[in-house]
Amino acid sequence: MYIEARIPLVCTYDSDADAAYIYLDHPLPAGETERVLPFEPERGMFNLDLNADGHVVGLEIIDARRHLPPALLHALLAHANPASDTN
């Protein structure tokens, strides 16, 4: 069975660290992340955050400018500085 759902996601971007975070559970309760599972260290740093039940609650993307789709990065940057968005 294939099911498609379109739901809004909460994403943040830290330009100083060039890191993005995609929340799969928002807001994350304090102490919700039980374990961080890094993957793809050869091509960049990606971290899956898991809760105590083993559910993925978020995804951290380091070197986000290189790895995020341009439209998502543009939306994050435009949201951070609405005056810079000319569309």
PyMOL Python script that loads the backbone (N, CA, C, O; Angstrom):
from pymol import cmd

cmd.read_pdbstr("""\
ATOM      1  N   MET A   1       0.842  -1.167   0.000  1.00  0.00           N
ATOM      2  CA  MET A   1       0.000   0.000   0.000  1.00  0.00           C
ATOM      3  C   MET A   1       0.894   1.240   0.000  1.00  0.00           C
ATOM      4  O   MET A   1       1.869   1.306   0.749  1.00  0.00           O
ATOM      5  N   TYR A   2       0.568   2.201  -0.822  1.00  0.00           N
ATOM      6  CA  TYR A   2       1.289   3.460  -0.908  1.00  0.00           C
ATOM      7  C   TYR A   2       0.366   4.577  -0.439  1.00  0.00           C
ATOM      8  O   TYR A   2      -0.747   4.735  -0.941  1.00  0.00           O
ATOM      9  N   ILE A   3       0.841   5.337   0.519  1.00  0.00           N
ATOM     10  CA  ILE A   3       0.058   6.452   1.050  1.00  0.00           C
ATOM     11  C   ILE A   3       0.903   7.711   0.937  1.00  0.00           C
ATOM     12  O   ILE A   3       2.080   7.713   1.296  1.00  0.00           O
ATOM     13  N   GLU A   4       0.303   8.772   0.440  1.00  0.00           N
ATOM     14  CA  GLU A   4       0.996  10.057   0.345  1.00  0.00           C
ATOM     15  C   GLU A   4       0.280  11.058   1.223  1.00  0.00           C
ATOM     16  O   GLU A   4      -0.945  11.168   1.194  1.00  0.00           O
ATOM     17  N   ALA A   5       1.057  11.787   2.004  1.00  0.00           N
ATOM     18  CA  ALA A   5       0.495  12.838   2.848  1.00  0.00           C
ATOM     19  C   ALA A   5       1.369  14.072   2.709  1.00  0.00           C
ATOM     20  O   ALA A   5       2.596  13.977   2.723  1.00  0.00           O
ATOM     21  N   ARG A   6       0.757  15.192   2.581  1.00  0.00           N
ATOM     22  CA  ARG A   6       1.491  16.463   2.536  1.00  0.00           C
ATOM     23  C   ARG A   6       1.206  17.203   3.829  1.00  0.00           C
ATOM     24  O   ARG A   6       0.090  17.652   4.091  1.00  0.00           O
ATOM     25  N   ILE A   7       2.267  17.312   4.633  1.00  0.00           N
ATOM     26  CA  ILE A   7       2.133  17.976   5.918  1.00  0.00           C
ATOM     27  C   ILE A   7       3.220  19.034   6.020  1.00  0.00           C
ATOM     28  O   ILE A   7       4.311  18.857   5.478  1.00  0.00           O
ATOM     29  N   PRO A   8       2.936  20.116   6.702  1.00  0.00           N
ATOM     30  CA  PRO A   8       3.985  21.137   6.863  1.00  0.00           C
ATOM     31  C   PRO A   8       5.075  20.623   7.804  1.00  0.00           C
ATOM     32  O   PRO A   8       4.793  19.975   8.812  1.00  0.00           O
ATOM     33  N   LEU A   9       6.301  20.921   7.457  1.00  0.00           N
ATOM     34  CA  LEU A   9       7.434  20.578   8.304  1.00  0.00           C
ATOM     35  C   LEU A   9       8.044  21.851   8.864  1.00  0.00           C
ATOM     36  O   LEU A   9       8.009  22.901   8.221  1.00  0.00           O
ATOM     37  N   VAL A  10       8.591  21.759  10.036  1.00  0.00           N
ATOM     38  CA  VAL A  10       9.304  22.880  10.623  1.00  0.00           C
ATOM     39  C   VAL A  10      10.781  22.646  10.349  1.00  0.00           C
ATOM     40  O   VAL A  10      11.333  21.599  10.686  1.00  0.00           O
ATOM     41  N   CYS A  11      11.407  23.638   9.733  1.00  0.00           N
ATOM     42  CA  CYS A  11      12.829  23.566   9.409  1.00  0.00           C
ATOM     43  C   CYS A  11      13.510  24.820   9.947  1.00  0.00           C
ATOM     44  O   CYS A  11      12.934  25.908   9.929  1.00  0.00           O
ATOM     45  N   THR A  12      14.732  24.657  10.421  1.00  0.00           N
ATOM     46  CA  THR A  12      15.517  25.801  10.869  1.00  0.00           C
ATOM     47  C   THR A  12      16.865  25.763  10.167  1.00  0.00           C
ATOM     48  O   THR A  12      17.310  24.717   9.695  1.00  0.00           O
ATOM     49  N   TYR A  13      17.506  26.927  10.109  1.00  0.00           N
ATOM     50  CA  TYR A  13      18.825  27.025   9.481  1.00  0.00           C
ATOM     51  C   TYR A  13      19.691  27.963  10.303  1.00  0.00           C
ATOM     52  O   TYR A  13      19.277  29.075  10.630  1.00  0.00           O
ATOM     53  N   ASP A  14      20.885  27.514  10.634  1.00  0.00           N
ATOM     54  CA  ASP A  14      21.879  28.309  11.353  1.00  0.00           C
ATOM     55  C   ASP A  14      22.972  28.662  10.358  1.00  0.00           C
ATOM     56  O   ASP A  14      23.797  27.816  10.013  1.00  0.00           O
ATOM     57  N   SER A  15      22.982  29.916   9.891  1.00  0.00           N
ATOM     58  CA  SER A  15      23.946  30.310   8.862  1.00  0.00           C
ATOM     59  C   SER A  15      25.384  30.313   9.373  1.00  0.00           C
ATOM     60  O   SER A  15      26.307  30.083   8.592  1.00  0.00           O
ATOM     61  N   ASP A  16      25.597  30.568  10.662  1.00  0.00           N
ATOM     62  CA  ASP A  16      26.958  30.535  11.209  1.00  0.00           C
ATOM     63  C   ASP A  16      27.543  29.124  11.146  1.00  0.00           C
ATOM     64  O   ASP A  16      28.723  28.956  10.837  1.00  0.00           O
ATOM     65  N   ALA A  17      26.737  28.128  11.432  1.00  0.00           N
ATOM     66  CA  ALA A  17      27.199  26.736  11.410  1.00  0.00           C
ATOM     67  C   ALA A  17      26.930  26.069  10.059  1.00  0.00           C
ATOM     68  O   ALA A  17      27.400  24.957   9.818  1.00  0.00           O
ATOM     69  N   ASP A  18      26.182  26.735   9.177  1.00  0.00           N
ATOM     70  CA  ASP A  18      25.719  26.165   7.913  1.00  0.00           C
ATOM     71  C   ASP A  18      25.058  24.818   8.172  1.00  0.00           C
ATOM     72  O   ASP A  18      25.370  23.818   7.527  1.00  0.00           O
ATOM     73  N   ALA A  19      24.138  24.817   9.133  1.00  0.00           N
ATOM     74  CA  ALA A  19      23.446  23.594   9.532  1.00  0.00           C
ATOM     75  C   ALA A  19      21.937  23.828   9.503  1.00  0.00           C
ATOM     76  O   ALA A  19      21.439  24.861   9.951  1.00  0.00           O
ATOM     77  N   ALA A  20      21.234  22.852   8.972  1.00  0.00           N
ATOM     78  CA  ALA A  20      19.772  22.897   8.942  1.00  0.00           C
ATOM     79  C   ALA A  20      19.235  21.774   9.820  1.00  0.00           C
ATOM     80  O   ALA A  20      19.887  20.749  10.017  1.00  0.00           O
ATOM     81  N   TYR A  21      18.042  21.990  10.336  1.00  0.00           N
ATOM     82  CA  TYR A  21      17.390  20.955  11.137  1.00  0.00           C
ATOM     83  C   TYR A  21      15.957  20.824  10.652  1.00  0.00           C
ATOM     84  O   TYR A  21      15.231  21.813  10.554  1.00  0.00           O
ATOM     85  N   ILE A  22      15.557  19.609  10.353  1.00  0.00           N
ATOM     86  CA  ILE A  22      14.192  19.318   9.932  1.00  0.00           C
ATOM     87  C   ILE A  22      13.534  18.530  11.060  1.00  0.00           C
ATOM     88  O   ILE A  22      13.938  17.412  11.380  1.00  0.00           O
ATOM     89  N   TYR A  23      12.518  19.137  11.649  1.00  0.00           N
ATOM     90  CA  TYR A  23      11.800  18.518  12.766  1.00  0.00           C
ATOM     91  C   TYR A  23      10.738  17.575  12.217  1.00  0.00           C
ATOM     92  O   TYR A  23       9.905  17.980  11.407  1.00  0.00           O
ATOM     93  N   LEU A  24      10.763  16.339  12.647  1.00  0.00           N
ATOM     94  CA  LEU A  24       9.702  15.402  12.311  1.00  0.00           C
ATOM     95  C   LEU A  24       8.695  15.313  13.435  1.00  0.00           C
ATOM     96  O   LEU A  24       7.606  14.765  13.266  1.00  0.00           O
ATOM     97  N   ASP A  25       9.059  15.846  14.568  1.00  0.00           N
ATOM     98  CA  ASP A  25       8.169  15.985  15.724  1.00  0.00           C
ATOM     99  C   ASP A  25       8.461  17.370  16.285  1.00  0.00           C
ATOM    100  O   ASP A  25       9.576  17.637  16.733  1.00  0.00           O
ATOM    101  N   HIS A  26       7.469  18.247  16.262  1.00  0.00           N
ATOM    102  CA  HIS A  26       7.719  19.624  16.696  1.00  0.00           C
ATOM    103  C   HIS A  26       6.592  20.094  17.580  1.00  0.00           C
ATOM    104  O   HIS A  26       5.434  19.809  17.277  1.00  0.00           O
ATOM    105  N   PRO A  27       6.863  20.781  18.631  1.00  0.00           N
ATOM    106  CA  PRO A  27       8.213  21.015  19.167  1.00  0.00           C
ATOM    107  C   PRO A  27       8.725  19.757  19.865  1.00  0.00           C
ATOM    108  O   PRO A  27       7.952  18.953  20.386  1.00  0.00           O
ATOM    109  N   LEU A  28      10.030  19.613  19.862  1.00  0.00           N
ATOM    110  CA  LEU A  28      10.628  18.485  20.561  1.00  0.00           C
ATOM    111  C   LEU A  28      10.605  18.775  22.054  1.00  0.00           C
ATOM    112  O   LEU A  28      11.140  19.792  22.495  1.00  0.00           O
ATOM    113  N   PRO A  29      10.004  17.909  22.824  1.00  0.00           N
ATOM    114  CA  PRO A  29      10.041  18.112  24.279  1.00  0.00           C
ATOM    115  C   PRO A  29      11.482  18.079  24.783  1.00  0.00           C
ATOM    116  O   PRO A  29      12.335  17.407  24.203  1.00  0.00           O
ATOM    117  N   ALA A  30      11.743  18.798  25.849  1.00  0.00           N
ATOM    118  CA  ALA A  30      13.100  18.811  26.421  1.00  0.00           C
ATOM    119  C   ALA A  30      13.540  17.384  26.709  1.00  0.00           C
ATOM    120  O   ALA A  30      12.802  16.603  27.310  1.00  0.00           O
ATOM    121  N   GLY A  31      14.729  17.060  26.282  1.00  0.00           N
ATOM    122  CA  GLY A  31      15.273  15.729  26.518  1.00  0.00           C
ATOM    123  C   GLY A  31      14.697  14.657  25.615  1.00  0.00           C
ATOM    124  O   GLY A  31      14.907  13.469  25.862  1.00  0.00           O
ATOM    125  N   GLU A  32      13.979  15.044  24.577  1.00  0.00           N
ATOM    126  CA  GLU A  32      13.333  14.062  23.697  1.00  0.00           C
ATOM    127  C   GLU A  32      14.345  13.244  22.901  1.00  0.00           C
ATOM    128  O   GLU A  32      14.124  12.060  22.649  1.00  0.00           O
ATOM    129  N   THR A  33      15.448  13.866  22.508  1.00  0.00           N
ATOM    130  CA  THR A  33      16.432  13.137  21.715  1.00  0.00           C
ATOM    131  C   THR A  33      17.236  12.228  22.632  1.00  0.00           C
ATOM    132  O   THR A  33      17.962  12.678  23.518  1.00  0.00           O
ATOM    133  N   GLU A  34      17.084  10.960  22.390  1.00  0.00           N
ATOM    134  CA  GLU A  34      17.751   9.943  23.197  1.00  0.00           C
ATOM    135  C   GLU A  34      19.085   9.536  22.574  1.00  0.00           C
ATOM    136  O   GLU A  34      20.056   9.250  23.274  1.00  0.00           O
ATOM    137  N   ARG A  35      19.107   9.518  21.239  1.00  0.00           N
ATOM    138  CA  ARG A  35      20.285   9.025  20.542  1.00  0.00           C
ATOM    139  C   ARG A  35      20.441   9.758  19.225  1.00  0.00           C
ATOM    140  O   ARG A  35      19.451  10.088  18.571  1.00  0.00           O
ATOM    141  N   VAL A  36      21.676  10.014  18.833  1.00  0.00           N
ATOM    142  CA  VAL A  36      21.990  10.633  17.549  1.00  0.00           C
ATOM    143  C   VAL A  36      22.686   9.578  16.701  1.00  0.00           C
ATOM    144  O   VAL A  36      23.669   8.972  17.127  1.00  0.00           O
ATOM    145  N   LEU A  37      22.171   9.367  15.506  1.00  0.00           N
ATOM    146  CA  LEU A  37      22.722   8.374  14.598  1.00  0.00           C
ATOM    147  C   LEU A  37      23.306   9.081  13.380  1.00  0.00           C
ATOM    148  O   LEU A  37      22.551   9.494  12.500  1.00  0.00           O
ATOM    149  N   PRO A  38      24.646   9.237  13.301  1.00  0.00           N
ATOM    150  CA  PRO A  38      25.251   9.892  12.139  1.00  0.00           C
ATOM    151  C   PRO A  38      25.278   8.940  10.936  1.00  0.00           C
ATOM    152  O   PRO A  38      25.397   7.725  11.089  1.00  0.00           O
ATOM    153  N   PHE A  39      25.165   9.522   9.739  1.00  0.00           N
ATOM    154  CA  PHE A  39      25.309   8.708   8.540  1.00  0.00           C
ATOM    155  C   PHE A  39      25.884   9.541   7.409  1.00  0.00           C
ATOM    156  O   PHE A  39      25.868  10.771   7.460  1.00  0.00           O
ATOM    157  N   GLU A  40      26.389   8.868   6.392  1.00  0.00           N
ATOM    158  CA  GLU A  40      27.038   9.469   5.225  1.00  0.00           C
ATOM    159  C   GLU A  40      28.216  10.372   5.581  1.00  0.00           C
ATOM    160  O   GLU A  40      28.298  11.478   5.047  1.00  0.00           O
ATOM    161  N   PRO A  41      29.125   9.961   6.447  1.00  0.00           N
ATOM    162  CA  PRO A  41      30.230  10.851   6.823  1.00  0.00           C
ATOM    163  C   PRO A  41      31.184  11.156   5.674  1.00  0.00           C
ATOM    164  O   PRO A  41      31.923  12.138   5.747  1.00  0.00           O
ATOM    165  N   GLU A  42      31.191  10.344   4.609  1.00  0.00           N
ATOM    166  CA  GLU A  42      32.087  10.613   3.484  1.00  0.00           C
ATOM    167  C   GLU A  42      31.625  11.803   2.646  1.00  0.00           C
ATOM    168  O   GLU A  42      32.456  12.534   2.107  1.00  0.00           O
ATOM    169  N   ARG A  43      30.319  12.006   2.529  1.00  0.00           N
ATOM    170  CA  ARG A  43      29.781  13.046   1.656  1.00  0.00           C
ATOM    171  C   ARG A  43      29.266  14.247   2.416  1.00  0.00           C
ATOM    172  O   ARG A  43      28.813  15.211   1.798  1.00  0.00           O
ATOM    173  N   GLY A  44      29.317  14.224   3.708  1.00  0.00           N
ATOM    174  CA  GLY A  44      28.774  15.303   4.520  1.00  0.00           C
ATOM    175  C   GLY A  44      28.311  14.709   5.824  1.00  0.00           C
ATOM    176  O   GLY A  44      28.326  13.491   6.000  1.00  0.00           O
ATOM    177  N   MET A  45      27.905  15.549   6.727  1.00  0.00           N
ATOM    178  CA  MET A  45      27.462  15.030   8.015  1.00  0.00           C
ATOM    179  C   MET A  45      25.959  15.190   8.122  1.00  0.00           C
ATOM    180  O   MET A  45      25.427  16.293   8.001  1.00  0.00           O
ATOM    181  N   PHE A  46      25.291  14.087   8.347  1.00  0.00           N
ATOM    182  CA  PHE A  46      23.861  14.051   8.554  1.00  0.00           C
ATOM    183  C   PHE A  46      23.629  13.295   9.851  1.00  0.00           C
ATOM    184  O   PHE A  46      24.254  12.262  10.089  1.00  0.00           O
ATOM    185  N   ASN A  47      22.747  13.797  10.680  1.00  0.00           N
ATOM    186  CA  ASN A  47      22.452  13.139  11.949  1.00  0.00           C
ATOM    187  C   ASN A  47      20.955  12.899  12.068  1.00  0.00           C
ATOM    188  O   ASN A  47      20.157  13.823  11.907  1.00  0.00           O
ATOM    189  N   LEU A  48      20.578  11.669  12.347  1.00  0.00           N
ATOM    190  CA  LEU A  48      19.196  11.359  12.681  1.00  0.00           C
ATOM    191  C   LEU A  48      19.075  11.397  14.191  1.00  0.00           C
ATOM    192  O   LEU A  48      19.850  10.748  14.893  1.00  0.00           O
ATOM    193  N   ASP A  49      18.119  12.146  14.695  1.00  0.00           N
ATOM    194  CA  ASP A  49      17.852  12.178  16.132  1.00  0.00           C
ATOM    195  C   ASP A  49      16.702  11.227  16.419  1.00  0.00           C
ATOM    196  O   ASP A  49      15.644  11.305  15.795  1.00  0.00           O
ATOM    197  N   LEU A  50      16.923  10.329  17.373  1.00  0.00           N
ATOM    198  CA  LEU A  50      15.913   9.343  17.747  1.00  0.00           C
ATOM    199  C   LEU A  50      15.480   9.560  19.186  1.00  0.00           C
ATOM    200  O   LEU A  50      16.269   9.982  20.031  1.00  0.00           O
ATOM    201  N   ASN A  51      14.206   9.262  19.450  1.00  0.00           N
ATOM    202  CA  ASN A  51      13.716   9.363  20.824  1.00  0.00           C
ATOM    203  C   ASN A  51      13.927   8.028  21.536  1.00  0.00           C
ATOM    204  O   ASN A  51      14.497   7.098  20.964  1.00  0.00           O
ATOM    205  N   ALA A  52      13.478   7.938  22.752  1.00  0.00           N
ATOM    206  CA  ALA A  52      13.692   6.732  23.566  1.00  0.00           C
ATOM    207  C   ALA A  52      13.019   5.502  22.967  1.00  0.00           C
ATOM    208  O   ALA A  52      13.444   4.377  23.229  1.00  0.00           O
ATOM    209  N   ASP A  53      11.968   5.702  22.161  1.00  0.00           N
ATOM    210  CA  ASP A  53      11.277   4.578  21.528  1.00  0.00           C
ATOM    211  C   ASP A  53      11.914   4.175  20.199  1.00  0.00           C
ATOM    212  O   ASP A  53      11.457   3.235  19.549  1.00  0.00           O
ATOM    213  N   GLY A  54      12.977   4.893  19.793  1.00  0.00           N
ATOM    214  CA  GLY A  54      13.638   4.601  18.526  1.00  0.00           C
ATOM    215  C   GLY A  54      13.019   5.278  17.329  1.00  0.00           C
ATOM    216  O   GLY A  54      13.395   4.990  16.192  1.00  0.00           O
ATOM    217  N   HIS A  55      12.056   6.194  17.564  1.00  0.00           N
ATOM    218  CA  HIS A  55      11.432   6.925  16.462  1.00  0.00           C
ATOM    219  C   HIS A  55      12.318   8.096  16.052  1.00  0.00           C
ATOM    220  O   HIS A  55      12.893   8.776  16.901  1.00  0.00           O
ATOM    221  N   VAL A  56      12.424   8.325  14.751  1.00  0.00           N
ATOM    222  CA  VAL A  56      13.181   9.466  14.240  1.00  0.00           C
ATOM    223  C   VAL A  56      12.367  10.723  14.504  1.00  0.00           C
ATOM    224  O   VAL A  56      11.224  10.831  14.061  1.00  0.00           O
ATOM    225  N   VAL A  57      12.958  11.682  15.231  1.00  0.00           N
ATOM    226  CA  VAL A  57      12.245  12.917  15.565  1.00  0.00           C
ATOM    227  C   VAL A  57      12.814  14.133  14.846  1.00  0.00           C
ATOM    228  O   VAL A  57      12.207  15.204  14.854  1.00  0.00           O
ATOM    229  N   GLY A  58      13.993  13.967  14.215  1.00  0.00           N
ATOM    230  CA  GLY A  58      14.568  15.088  13.499  1.00  0.00           C
ATOM    231  C   GLY A  58      15.767  14.668  12.680  1.00  0.00           C
ATOM    232  O   GLY A  58      16.339  13.596  12.876  1.00  0.00           O
ATOM    233  N   LEU A  59      16.135  15.543  11.751  1.00  0.00           N
ATOM    234  CA  LEU A  59      17.275  15.328  10.873  1.00  0.00           C
ATOM    235  C   LEU A  59      18.108  16.597  10.848  1.00  0.00           C
ATOM    236  O   LEU A  59      17.601  17.670  10.518  1.00  0.00           O
ATOM    237  N   GLU A  60      19.385  16.481  11.195  1.00  0.00           N
ATOM    238  CA  GLU A  60      20.312  17.602  11.131  1.00  0.00           C
ATOM    239  C   GLU A  60      21.192  17.441   9.902  1.00  0.00           C
ATOM    240  O   GLU A  60      21.709  16.356   9.637  1.00  0.00           O
ATOM    241  N   ILE A  61      21.359  18.523   9.154  1.00  0.00           N
ATOM    242  CA  ILE A  61      22.161  18.503   7.940  1.00  0.00           C
ATOM    243  C   ILE A  61      23.271  19.531   8.083  1.00  0.00           C
ATOM    244  O   ILE A  61      23.019  20.736   8.097  1.00  0.00           O
ATOM    245  N   ILE A  62      24.499  19.044   8.189  1.00  0.00           N
ATOM    246  CA  ILE A  62      25.671  19.917   8.268  1.00  0.00           C
ATOM    247  C   ILE A  62      26.132  20.186   6.835  1.00  0.00           C
ATOM    248  O   ILE A  62      25.995  19.322   5.968  1.00  0.00           O
ATOM    249  N   ASP A  63      26.681  21.388   6.579  1.00  0.00           N
ATOM    250  CA  ASP A  63      27.051  21.806   5.228  1.00  0.00           C
ATOM    251  C   ASP A  63      25.782  21.885   4.378  1.00  0.00           C
ATOM    252  O   ASP A  63      25.727  21.407   3.245  1.00  0.00           O
ATOM    253  N   ALA A  64      24.771  22.507   4.976  1.00  0.00           N
ATOM    254  CA  ALA A  64      23.433  22.549   4.383  1.00  0.00           C
ATOM    255  C   ALA A  64      23.409  23.242   3.021  1.00  0.00           C
ATOM    256  O   ALA A  64      22.649  22.836   2.142  1.00  0.00           O
ATOM    257  N   ARG A  65      24.207  24.257   2.835  1.00  0.00           N
ATOM    258  CA  ARG A  65      24.201  24.958   1.538  1.00  0.00           C
ATOM    259  C   ARG A  65      24.566  24.020   0.395  1.00  0.00           C
ATOM    260  O   ARG A  65      24.103  24.199  -0.732  1.00  0.00           O
ATOM    261  N   ARG A  66      25.378  23.042   0.680  1.00  0.00           N
ATOM    262  CA  ARG A  66      25.781  22.092  -0.352  1.00  0.00           C
ATOM    263  C   ARG A  66      24.752  20.976  -0.535  1.00  0.00           C
ATOM    264  O   ARG A  66      24.615  20.441  -1.635  1.00  0.00           O
ATOM    265  N   HIS A  67      24.029  20.618   0.526  1.00  0.00           N
ATOM    266  CA  HIS A  67      23.189  19.433   0.479  1.00  0.00           C
ATOM    267  C   HIS A  67      21.691  19.694   0.339  1.00  0.00           C
ATOM    268  O   HIS A  67      20.970  18.823  -0.147  1.00  0.00           O
ATOM    269  N   LEU A  68      21.209  20.847   0.741  1.00  0.00           N
ATOM    270  CA  LEU A  68      19.762  21.100   0.651  1.00  0.00           C
ATOM    271  C   LEU A  68      19.356  21.450  -0.778  1.00  0.00           C
ATOM    272  O   LEU A  68      20.145  22.036  -1.519  1.00  0.00           O
ATOM    273  N   PRO A  69      18.140  21.098  -1.167  1.00  0.00           N
ATOM    274  CA  PRO A  69      17.633  21.570  -2.451  1.00  0.00           C
ATOM    275  C   PRO A  69      17.613  23.105  -2.437  1.00  0.00           C
ATOM    276  O   PRO A  69      17.226  23.704  -1.433  1.00  0.00           O
ATOM    277  N   PRO A  70      18.019  23.738  -3.524  1.00  0.00           N
ATOM    278  CA  PRO A  70      18.079  25.205  -3.552  1.00  0.00           C
ATOM    279  C   PRO A  70      16.773  25.882  -3.144  1.00  0.00           C
ATOM    280  O   PRO A  70      16.808  26.919  -2.481  1.00  0.00           O
ATOM    281  N   ALA A  71      15.636  25.329  -3.518  1.00  0.00           N
ATOM    282  CA  ALA A  71      14.353  25.957  -3.179  1.00  0.00           C
ATOM    283  C   ALA A  71      14.122  25.963  -1.667  1.00  0.00           C
ATOM    284  O   ALA A  71      13.609  26.943  -1.126  1.00  0.00           O
ATOM    285  N   LEU A  72      14.493  24.888  -0.987  1.00  0.00           N
ATOM    286  CA  LEU A  72      14.323  24.844   0.467  1.00  0.00           C
ATOM    287  C   LEU A  72      15.267  25.812   1.152  1.00  0.00           C
ATOM    288  O   LEU A  72      14.863  26.527   2.069  1.00  0.00           O
ATOM    289  N   LEU A  73      16.514  25.844   0.722  1.00  0.00           N
ATOM    290  CA  LEU A  73      17.476  26.786   1.308  1.00  0.00           C
ATOM    291  C   LEU A  73      17.022  28.224   1.070  1.00  0.00           C
ATOM    292  O   LEU A  73      17.110  29.059   1.971  1.00  0.00           O
ATOM    293  N   HIS A  74      16.547  28.514  -0.115  1.00  0.00           N
ATOM    294  CA  HIS A  74      16.055  29.863  -0.419  1.00  0.00           C
ATOM    295  C   HIS A  74      14.880  30.223   0.494  1.00  0.00           C
ATOM    296  O   HIS A  74      14.813  31.337   1.014  1.00  0.00           O
ATOM    297  N   ALA A  75      13.966  29.288   0.684  1.00  0.00           N
ATOM    298  CA  ALA A  75      12.805  29.544   1.545  1.00  0.00           C
ATOM    299  C   ALA A  75      13.240  29.793   2.985  1.00  0.00           C
ATOM    300  O   ALA A  75      12.707  30.684   3.646  1.00  0.00           O
ATOM    301  N   LEU A  76      14.198  29.017   3.473  1.00  0.00           N
ATOM    302  CA  LEU A  76      14.688  29.209   4.837  1.00  0.00           C
ATOM    303  C   LEU A  76      15.358  30.569   4.991  1.00  0.00           C
ATOM    304  O   LEU A  76      15.117  31.276   5.970  1.00  0.00           O
ATOM    305  N   LEU A  77      16.201  30.938   4.025  1.00  0.00           N
ATOM    306  CA  LEU A  77      16.894  32.222   4.095  1.00  0.00           C
ATOM    307  C   LEU A  77      15.922  33.387   3.941  1.00  0.00           C
ATOM    308  O   LEU A  77      16.069  34.406   4.616  1.00  0.00           O
ATOM    309  N   ALA A  78      14.939  33.248   3.068  1.00  0.00           N
ATOM    310  CA  ALA A  78      13.947  34.314   2.865  1.00  0.00           C
ATOM    311  C   ALA A  78      13.095  34.493   4.125  1.00  0.00           C
ATOM    312  O   ALA A  78      12.729  35.615   4.476  1.00  0.00           O
ATOM    313  N   HIS A  79      12.782  33.393   4.797  1.00  0.00           N
ATOM    314  CA  HIS A  79      11.991  33.475   6.025  1.00  0.00           C
ATOM    315  C   HIS A  79      12.779  34.176   7.118  1.00  0.00           C
ATOM    316  O   HIS A  79      12.208  34.906   7.928  1.00  0.00           O
ATOM    317  N   ALA A  80      14.085  33.958   7.144  1.00  0.00           N
ATOM    318  CA  ALA A  80      14.926  34.577   8.157  1.00  0.00           C
ATOM    319  C   ALA A  80      15.086  36.074   7.911  1.00  0.00           C
ATOM    320  O   ALA A  80      15.274  36.848   8.849  1.00  0.00           O
ATOM    321  N   ASN A  81      15.011  36.475   6.647  1.00  0.00           N
ATOM    322  CA  ASN A  81      15.190  37.875   6.282  1.00  0.00           C
ATOM    323  C   ASN A  81      14.170  38.225   5.215  1.00  0.00           C
ATOM    324  O   ASN A  81      14.524  38.284   4.037  1.00  0.00           O
ATOM    325  N   PRO A  82      12.906  38.461   5.585  1.00  0.00           N
ATOM    326  CA  PRO A  82      11.835  38.690   4.606  1.00  0.00           C
ATOM    327  C   PRO A  82      12.110  39.845   3.658  1.00  0.00           C
ATOM    328  O   PRO A  82      11.626  39.820   2.526  1.00  0.00           O
ATOM    329  N   ALA A  83      12.853  40.840   4.062  1.00  0.00           N
ATOM    330  CA  ALA A  83      13.125  41.987   3.185  1.00  0.00           C
ATOM    331  C   ALA A  83      13.982  41.594   1.999  1.00  0.00           C
ATOM    332  O   ALA A  83      13.955  42.278   0.975  1.00  0.00           O
ATOM    333  N   SER A  84      14.752  40.502   2.105  1.00  0.00           N
ATOM    334  CA  SER A  84      15.621  40.091   1.016  1.00  0.00           C
ATOM    335  C   SER A  84      14.898  39.267  -0.032  1.00  0.00           C
ATOM    336  O   SER A  84      15.460  39.021  -1.099  1.00  0.00           O
ATOM    337  N   ASP A  85      13.668  38.831   0.231  1.00  0.00           N
ATOM    338  CA  ASP A  85      12.919  38.009  -0.709  1.00  0.00           C
ATOM    339  C   ASP A  85      12.206  38.936  -1.693  1.00  0.00           C
ATOM    340  O   ASP A  85      11.331  39.710  -1.303  1.00  0.00           O
ATOM    341  N   THR A  86      12.578  38.855  -2.952  1.00  0.00           N
ATOM    342  CA  THR A  86      12.005  39.745  -3.965  1.00  0.00           C
ATOM    343  C   THR A  86      10.908  39.064  -4.763  1.00  0.00           C
ATOM    344  O   THR A  86      10.349  39.689  -5.665  1.00  0.00           O
ATOM    345  N   ASN A  87      10.576  37.823  -4.479  1.00  0.00           N
ATOM    346  CA  ASN A  87       9.524  37.140  -5.237  1.00  0.00           C
ATOM    347  C   ASN A  87       8.169  37.455  -4.699  1.00  0.00           C
ATOM    348  O   ASN A  87       7.168  36.964  -5.220  1.00  0.00           O
TER     349      ASN A  87
END
""", "prot")
cmd.dss("prot")
cmd.show_as("cartoon", "prot")
cmd.util.cbc("prot")
cmd.orient("prot")
